[in-house]
Amino acid sequence: MCGIIGYTGFREARAVLLDGLKRLDYRGYDSAGIAVIGTTLRVYKDVGEIANIEKQIPALKGTTGIGHTRWATHGGVTKENAHPQLSCDKKIAIVHNGIIENYQKLKETLIKKGHKFVSQTDTEVIAHLIDEVYDGNIEEAVFAAVAKLKGSYAIVVVSENEPEKIIGVRKESPLVIGVGDNENFLASDIPAFLKYTNRVMFLDDGEFCVITKNAIRILNAQKKPVHKKEEVINWDVKDAEKSGFPHFMLKEIYDQPETIHQVLRGRLSEIEQTITFSEDVEKLLASKFSAIHIVACGTSYYASLVGKYFIEQLTDIPVEVALASEYRYYGSRNPSVLVIAVTQSGETADTIAVLKDAKNSGMRTLVITNVIGSTATRIADSYILTQSGPEIGVAATKTFTAQIITLLLLSLKSAVLQDTLGSAEMYTYIIHLKELPRYVRDVLQRTDEIKAMAEHLKDATSAFYIGRGVDYPIALEGALKLKEISYIHAEGFAAGELKHGPFALLTKDTPVIAVIAQEATYDKMIANIGEIKARGSPVIAVAEDKDTEIEKHADYVLRFPCESKSLSCVVIAVLLQLLAYHTANLRHCSIDKPRNLAKSVTVE
Ligand code: F6R
């Protein structure tokens, strides 16, 4: 939560910071601000999105500065609580992502020493702490101040007295250095500076960096120099732009045929009929474990539920799937269990906490993530990248389908290692995987049908999604997509569960979206649809092109093409993303930045 950026170099900092913040605003968009050092340090901040605040900021001279886009935690959404926060003399400015747990106590002590606070934020305490010990060396002052902090933070600091220098420090919140020529960057995430450089250095927990336009120094918490390898990111700047689409979400939905190619790239060999992961991942999968526990939050949790179906269908390994926020307190500590964390960002606080606990308990850990260098990749024994490129829309789309496909590849690999999958079956999976982008492309062309269905949904106050088997988590995800971007109350259910309670909520104004793609449960789904219609609720069935029966039962039918029962869930997920998108669009919602949400949830 919250996006931060720092820049020092030869360009006007104002433009670099504002551009970076616009690319980071999926991390929070309650308020935003920048500080630029020219002859003096000048700060501009306000509530609202960066695009609005930009208009109030005059042309500024200065090639060093910091910026922030906020998702409020401590203190309401006000101009005073927006970052940067300042020291009493307004010469030190800081931006912060995270939570300072002991801020109240520190604040009381600082007030006694005469510091004047103007905000309700935990962040302001850091500015005053630095001020308290500052004697001309900002680097030393930040070291001394940070030693007093408890909690999680990525902090970027500038001082008017030492222009052209930025200090960064991280603990449990992301901070990455962008390495340029005669300029350097610091940011919460790579898209913030990808336009200028794709060379990066990832800071580890407890590390500090001191950045000028020509030098980067990294130090550990004991002030010892750390040598960091520069890494080159192969994301294209176009991936972080809308490319003519009205919203990032729509662009990312349309990216999916290409995303699938990327997920399979280097992993799937049609000729040799093999699946390849890195050596350490393969070693981990080949090792003995009593069970797999998959932990995740939100959309990643639903992808994990799909993963459970795959692993249990293809191997003899028992799988449990848990919400990371629950597993933390009630999960296993059994070292014979393999913990797999699924997290797009690699930064979700609850998921990270599980990974740390699991490691401390001697459990083996694997992460499936989209972000190289993220905290999760640094903690886990091994990681698999979903290779989907940056996802900017707050609602996860392409990373969800990439997670599902990655989990299928992992299941297939495990099945081969366990000898539970014949070569003919493997061949069929490989063929279906190769054909998947074609089916997704086909769904993407069905805009008219999907828009027409969105017209039926747009005035609903409540909608249900149902499915059985692997279609059940897809129904859960379909409902999440609709509720988060259209603000229509939506719930997903296992179809057989409706009669155990939720039926009480059905009215003629409650559309029910029934995903009906599994042969084994087809008749049961038809029976469920009948029960729903008997209560007067309209049913929108999501059914295969070849299904000639469904029209007799449902009020409306949305069709999808797919030969493979196992992989139809990917195609249906894309269709339901589009249904949510067009519904939200008809309701004029803020699709890329839904209210109260942020993409990377770094608070527990
Ligand atoms: C919903 C969505 C969230 C995330 C969740 C976990 O569209 O994106 O539910 O899936 O916050 O985030 P990651 O996968 O980054 O751990």
Residues whose N, C-alpha, C, O or C-beta is under 5 A from the ligand:
A	BS01	F6R	C297 G298 T299 S300 V342 T343 Q344 S345 G346 T348 V394 A395 A396 K599 V601
